[in-house]
Amino acid sequence: MFEIPSNLLLKKLKPHIWLSACMFLFGLTTVCQGLVQNYSGLLATRFFLGLFETGMFPGCFYLIGMWYKRSEAQKRYSFFFSSTTLAGAFGGLLASAIGKMDYMRGYR
């Protein structure tokens, strides 16, 4: 839903500004997600996490397409897409380990 406005902002602003803002706000929202105390706070942070994430994947593809020739870009696209798949695989393992940390240092 937010990918089209994000792509329009990517073209209106410069890609290095938009991608930097998306990455910074994504990281800040991730930190805030660890500090929420109730379910509504968690829903709000998840909403903003998705909002800021929508600009990163198309923005990275746009940037790769700007800097490399077509023959070079295909290899970079495949490396980038493979790295996101690999990150998703390890993200599940990390989420499982974090889920087993109940009541560690008083946090639930």
Backbone as CSV, one residue per row, in Angstrom:
resi,resn,N_x,N_y,N_z,CA_x,CA_y,CA_z,C_x,C_y,C_z
1,MET,0.815,-1.189,0.000,0.000,0.000,0.000,0.869,1.267,0.000
2,PHE,1.991,1.211,0.718,2.844,2.396,0.817,4.010,2.379,-0.157
3,GLU,4.098,1.339,-0.983,5.235,1.249,-1.888,5.175,2.293,-3.000
4,ILE,3.992,2.582,-3.511,3.870,3.578,-4.583,4.229,4.981,-4.088
5,PRO,3.691,5.444,-2.935,4.147,6.752,-2.444,5.636,6.774,-2.118
6,SER,6.147,5.646,-1.643,7.578,5.579,-1.337,8.409,5.708,-2.606
7,ASN,7.979,5.056,-3.678,8.711,5.162,-4.942,8.633,6.573,-5.522
8,LEU,7.496,7.229,-5.342,7.383,8.619,-5.804,8.312,9.535,-5.014
9,LEU,8.391,9.311,-3.702,9.312,10.107,-2.887,10.761,9.795,-3.229
10,LEU,11.038,8.555,-3.583,12.391,8.169,-3.978,12.833,8.949,-5.211
11,LYS,11.917,9.141,-6.146,12.266,9.891,-7.357,12.295,11.396,-7.111
12,LYS,11.424,11.877,-6.210,11.381,13.310,-5.929,12.598,13.748,-5.107
13,LEU,12.894,12.996,-4.045,14.112,13.244,-3.276,15.238,12.467,-3.935
14,LYS,16.427,12.694,-3.504,17.534,11.903,-4.052,17.555,10.550,-3.346
15,PRO,17.967,9.482,-4.049,17.938,8.155,-3.444,18.784,8.032,-2.177
16,HIS,19.927,8.716,-2.128,20.748,8.585,-0.925,20.070,9.234,0.284
17,ILE,19.267,10.238,0.069,18.544,10.863,1.182,17.373,9.983,1.609
18,TRP,16.592,9.498,0.655,15.406,8.704,0.980,15.784,7.364,1.603
19,LEU,16.781,6.684,1.032,17.188,5.399,1.591,17.808,5.559,2.982
20,SER,18.589,6.599,3.173,19.174,6.847,4.496,18.086,7.124,5.520
21,ALA,17.099,7.904,5.142,15.997,8.204,6.063,15.199,6.944,6.384
22,CYS,14.918,6.132,5.373,14.179,4.883,5.599,14.946,3.946,6.517
23,MET,16.241,3.804,6.288,17.041,2.896,7.112,17.158,3.396,8.542
24,PHE,17.371,4.695,8.721,17.469,5.252,10.066,16.151,5.102,10.817
25,LEU,15.050,5.439,10.163,13.745,5.340,10.828,13.339,3.889,11.066
26,PHE,13.759,2.977,10.189,13.513,1.554,10.412,14.252,1.078,11.664
27,GLY,15.510,1.474,11.808,16.286,1.102,12.995,15.731,1.717,14.263
28,LEU,15.322,2.965,14.183,14.745,3.635,15.349,13.436,2.977,15.768
29,THR,12.619,2.603,14.806,11.363,1.929,15.112,11.616,0.543,15.707
30,THR,12.651,-0.130,15.245,13.002,-1.431,15.803,13.413,-1.302,17.262
31,VAL,14.178,-0.275,17.586,14.562,-0.033,18.979,13.326,0.286,19.818
32,CYS,12.443,1.114,19.287,11.207,1.467,20.011,10.309,0.252,20.216
33,GLN,10.376,-0.708,19.302,9.565,-1.909,19.434,9.988,-2.721,20.665
34,GLY,11.240,-2.663,21.014,11.705,-3.355,22.211,11.320,-2.654,23.495
35,LEU,10.855,-1.437,23.404,10.522,-0.662,24.603,9.023,-0.542,24.871
36,VAL,8.195,-1.112,23.997,6.747,-0.978,24.187,6.289,-1.792,25.388
37,GLN,5.177,-1.355,25.991,4.665,-2.001,27.192,3.319,-2.689,26.998
38,ASN,2.637,-2.402,25.875,1.312,-2.999,25.670,1.122,-3.371,24.192
39,TYR,-0.012,-4.014,23.946,-0.288,-4.529,22.608,-0.513,-3.411,21.592
40,SER,-1.156,-2.340,21.993,-1.389,-1.243,21.046,-0.081,-0.566,20.642
41,GLY,0.854,-0.472,21.565,2.172,0.061,21.223,2.905,-0.839,20.246
42,LEU,2.738,-2.148,20.433,3.355,-3.099,19.517,2.751,-2.982,18.117
43,LEU,1.439,-2.834,18.042,0.796,-2.664,16.728,1.256,-1.378,16.044
44,ALA,1.390,-0.308,16.823,1.833,0.966,16.244,3.263,0.857,15.712
45,THR,4.145,0.224,16.484,5.523,0.094,16.008,5.614,-0.844,14.810
46,ARG,4.791,-1.892,14.773,4.796,-2.780,13.615,4.301,-2.058,12.359
47,PHE,3.318,-1.169,12.533,2.825,-0.379,11.403,3.945,0.500,10.845
48,PHE,4.630,1.215,11.736,5.699,2.100,11.270,6.892,1.317,10.741
49,LEU,7.129,0.135,11.277,8.194,-0.714,10.764,7.915,-1.098,9.313
50,GLY,6.677,-1.481,9.028,6.293,-1.798,7.655,6.323,-0.583,6.746
51,LEU,5.938,0.559,7.296,5.943,1.803,6.522,7.351,2.167,6.063
52,PHE,8.314,2.061,6.963,9.688,2.428,6.605,10.396,1.340,5.811
53,GLU,9.936,0.106,5.943,10.554,-0.985,5.196,10.158,-0.959,3.725
54,THR,9.001,-0.398,3.404,8.547,-0.409,2.013,9.479,0.355,1.084
55,GLY,10.190,1.326,1.602,11.073,2.119,0.745,12.435,1.510,0.513
56,MET,12.813,0.542,1.337,14.189,0.056,1.241,14.413,-0.920,0.091
57,PHE,13.565,-1.908,-0.068,13.795,-2.929,-1.095,13.728,-2.337,-2.507
58,PRO,12.669,-1.590,-2.864,12.669,-1.002,-4.215,13.756,0.050,-4.391
59,GLY,14.091,0.748,-3.311,15.136,1.761,-3.398,16.496,1.162,-3.687
60,CYS,16.783,0.027,-3.072,18.053,-0.650,-3.335,18.117,-1.159,-4.767
61,PHE,17.020,-1.692,-5.268,16.990,-2.150,-6.662,17.155,-0.971,-7.615
62,TYR,16.542,0.140,-7.287,16.668,1.344,-8.108,18.117,1.819,-8.137
63,LEU,18.759,1.793,-6.986,20.144,2.237,-6.905,21.082,1.312,-7.674
64,ILE,20.865,0.005,-7.568,21.689,-0.940,-8.329,21.512,-0.699,-9.826
65,GLY,20.274,-0.458,-10.249,20.013,-0.206,-11.665,20.628,1.079,-12.166
66,MET,20.824,2.047,-11.290,21.426,3.310,-11.702,22.940,3.205,-11.886
67,TRP,23.596,2.360,-11.095,25.046,2.366,-11.058,25.709,1.331,-11.960
68,TYR,25.006,0.264,-12.291,25.636,-0.818,-13.049,25.001,-0.970,-14.418
69,LYS,25.817,-1.490,-15.365,25.282,-1.824,-16.675,24.336,-3.001,-16.532
70,ARG,23.506,-3.212,-17.542,22.511,-4.281,-17.478,23.166,-5.646,-17.248
71,SER,24.274,-5.901,-17.906,24.944,-7.203,-17.749,25.545,-7.363,-16.348
72,GLU,25.997,-6.274,-15.744,26.554,-6.334,-14.392,25.461,-6.352,-13.327
73,ALA,24.366,-5.685,-13.602,23.319,-5.527,-12.594,22.628,-6.842,-12.259
74,GLN,22.526,-7.736,-13.227,21.827,-8.998,-12.980,22.484,-9.799,-11.869
75,LYS,23.803,-9.815,-11.852,24.520,-10.534,-10.795,24.280,-9.854,-9.442
76,ARG,24.285,-8.523,-9.425,24.056,-7.789,-8.174,22.632,-7.996,-7.673
77,TYR,21.667,-8.008,-8.586,20.278,-8.268,-8.197,20.134,-9.644,-7.558
78,SER,20.779,-10.637,-8.172,20.655,-11.987,-7.626,21.337,-12.097,-6.270
79,PHE,22.487,-11.450,-6.069,23.137,-11.454,-4.752,22.266,-10.762,-3.711
80,PHE,21.683,-9.639,-4.090,20.843,-8.897,-3.155,19.604,-9.697,-2.784
81,PHE,18.952,-10.302,-3.773,17.750,-11.082,-3.509,18.081,-12.316,-2.680
82,SER,19.217,-12.956,-2.957,19.634,-14.117,-2.170,19.960,-13.735,-0.738
83,SER,20.555,-12.580,-0.551,20.884,-12.154,0.818,19.622,-11.867,1.627
84,THR,18.575,-11.361,0.998,17.336,-11.138,1.752,16.682,-12.460,2.129
85,THR,16.788,-13.459,1.260,16.250,-14.786,1.584,17.034,-15.410,2.728
86,LEU,18.349,-15.279,2.690,19.195,-15.811,3.751,18.944,-15.087,5.070
87,ALA,18.754,-13.785,5.013,18.453,-13.025,6.233,17.114,-13.448,6.824
88,GLY,16.147,-13.746,5.980,14.861,-14.237,6.470,14.979,-15.580,7.159
89,ALA,15.862,-16.427,6.647,16.069,-17.745,7.264,16.696,-17.600,8.648
90,PHE,17.718,-16.762,8.765,18.353,-16.579,10.067,17.508,-15.726,11.004
91,GLY,16.639,-14.900,10.443,15.742,-14.095,11.274,14.788,-14.957,12.080
92,GLY,14.336,-16.045,11.493,13.464,-16.974,12.217,14.185,-17.627,13.378
93,LEU,15.435,-18.020,13.168,16.225,-18.604,14.256,16.469,-17.600,15.371
94,LEU,16.763,-16.374,14.997,16.985,-15.328,15.990,15.705,-15.022,16.758
95,ALA,14.576,-14.991,16.075,13.292,-14.744,16.742,12.958,-15.864,17.718
96,SER,13.284,-17.086,17.356,13.050,-18.217,18.255,13.915,-18.108,19.508
97,ALA,15.163,-17.736,19.355,16.054,-17.581,20.507,15.593,-16.432,21.409
98,ILE,15.156,-15.341,20.804,14.666,-14.208,21.599,13.377,-14.578,22.306
99,GLY,12.537,-15.379,21.662,11.282,-15.813,22.273,11.482,-16.678,23.504
100,LYS,12.624,-17.336,23.616,12.906,-18.187,24.765,13.587,-17.424,25.907
101,MET,13.671,-16.107,25.794,14.338,-15.296,26.816,13.355,-14.694,27.816
102,ASP,12.241,-15.380,28.083,11.246,-14.862,29.020,11.844,-14.626,30.405
103,TYR,11.508,-13.508,30.982,11.891,-13.097,32.334,13.393,-12.966,32.520
104,MET,14.110,-12.786,31.444,15.545,-12.521,31.564,15.713,-11.039,31.891
105,ARG,16.400,-10.730,32.949,16.609,-9.364,33.453,15.287,-8.672,33.790
106,GLY,14.293,-9.450,34.128,13.013,-8.884,34.547,12.062,-8.528,33.412
107,TYR,12.489,-8.747,32.177,11.615,-8.445,31.037,10.855,-9.680,30.618
108,ARG,9.684,-9.466,30.110,8.894,-10.583,29.643,8.874,-10.584,28.136
